[in-house]
Amino acid sequence: MSLRRFLTLWGPVALYAAALYAASSRSEFPAVVALVWDKLLHAGAWAGLTVLALRATHRGKSPLRLGATLAAVAIALAYGLSDEFHQSFVTGREPSLLDFVADSVGTAAAVAGALAWQALVRRNTERAPAA
């Protein structure tokens, strides 16, 4: 794989993870963040990370394959664990098992969404009239 292709696939994963790290390093958040349930924020953030990891592990191709999907899930969940560990060093923050559970729910939702999207595309492709 060329360096350009590698960066195209894995660069978004790294940038997204860096943004999560930066957010996790904050002791205080903007007031608007307080309006959204913390667990929903975690689930949504990890769904995004998982989608990017799925794209990278599948090299931007479909259909989803078990090994590549499990690799993406492992990446997202390992990052969730490392995020909770990281928060133990941030003033005003603390690690939370429930936050990791929310990360896991977001990861599962992303995989389920990707599978549903794949099934929908396949169904529409099979129904398309032959030209």
Secondary structure in CASP SS format (residue, H / E / C, confidence):
PFRMAT SS
TARGET T0000
AUTHOR 0000-0000-0000
METHOD secondary structure of the structure
MODEL  1
M C 1.00
S C 1.00
L H 1.00
R H 1.00
R H 1.00
F H 1.00
L H 1.00
T H 1.00
L H 1.00
W H 1.00
G H 1.00
P H 1.00
V H 1.00
A H 1.00
L H 1.00
Y H 1.00
A H 1.00
A H 1.00
A H 1.00
L H 1.00
Y H 1.00
A H 1.00
A H 1.00
S H 1.00
S C 1.00
R C 1.00
S C 1.00
E C 1.00
F C 1.00
P C 1.00
A H 1.00
V H 1.00
V H 1.00
A H 1.00
L C 1.00
V C 1.00
W C 1.00
D H 1.00
K H 1.00
L H 1.00
L H 1.00
H H 1.00
A H 1.00
G H 1.00
A H 1.00
W H 1.00
A H 1.00
G H 1.00
L H 1.00
T H 1.00
V H 1.00
L H 1.00
A H 1.00
L H 1.00
R H 1.00
A H 1.00
T H 1.00
H C 1.00
R C 1.00
G C 1.00
K C 1.00
S C 1.00
P C 1.00
L C 1.00
R C 1.00
L H 1.00
G H 1.00
A H 1.00
T H 1.00
L H 1.00
A H 1.00
A H 1.00
V H 1.00
A H 1.00
I H 1.00
A H 1.00
L H 1.00
A H 1.00
Y H 1.00
G H 1.00
L H 1.00
S H 1.00
D H 1.00
E H 1.00
F H 1.00
H H 1.00
Q H 1.00
S C 1.00
F C 1.00
V C 1.00
T C 1.00
G C 1.00
R C 1.00
E C 1.00
P C 1.00
S C 1.00
L H 1.00
L H 1.00
D H 1.00
F H 1.00
V H 1.00
A H 1.00
D H 1.00
S H 1.00
V H 1.00
G H 1.00
T H 1.00
A H 1.00
A H 1.00
A H 1.00
V H 1.00
A H 1.00
G H 1.00
A H 1.00
L H 1.00
A H 1.00
W H 1.00
Q H 1.00
A H 1.00
L H 1.00
V H 1.00
R H 1.00
R H 1.00
N H 1.00
T H 1.00
E H 1.00
R H 1.00
A C 1.00
P C 1.00
A C 1.00
A C 1.00
END
